[in-house]
Amino acid sequence: MFNETPSGGSTHGATLDILARARPALLKALAETLLEGVGEISVITNRTGLVMVPMRDTVENVDFHLGEVLVSEAHIADAAGYVGYGMVTGRDLERAMAMAVVDLRLAATGEQPAITTFLAEERAHQAAEDTARMRQVEATRVEMETF
């Protein structure tokens, strides 16, 4: 449902992934600059709650629920009917709303230089963080002999 753009583009899910992991201060600052041109916004949802975390048992190849995680969710719409959505882990409704504002602007106006630059910088930052984390994980790997 939220993984589709109104224009049918295939990158909406990837964009939401980047926004959900974006550095909070930078995301909120971007949203503040974008609010000036939005106009009236209707808040459809602005709440915190628990969602189930799915995992896959690779031995039996079945899904199971590992547990619950606290999330903040925001769902907004403008007067023209465009919608924006944001969901982040933790209790940070302001960050979820900021994500929804950026998503709304993308839906309403398409790519803008400020948003495109932000997404590219955050994508690069997240890739660097992921690489560093995987190096730390690999450093702890122990090779065991089996008999």
PyMOL commands that set and color helices and strands:
alter all, ss='L'
color gray80, all
select helices_A, chain A and resi 12-21+24-35+93-109+113-139
alter helices_A, ss='H'
color red, helices_A
select strands_A, chain A and resi 41-57+62-78+83-89
alter strands_A, ss='S'
color yellow, strands_A
deselect
rebuild
show_as cartoon
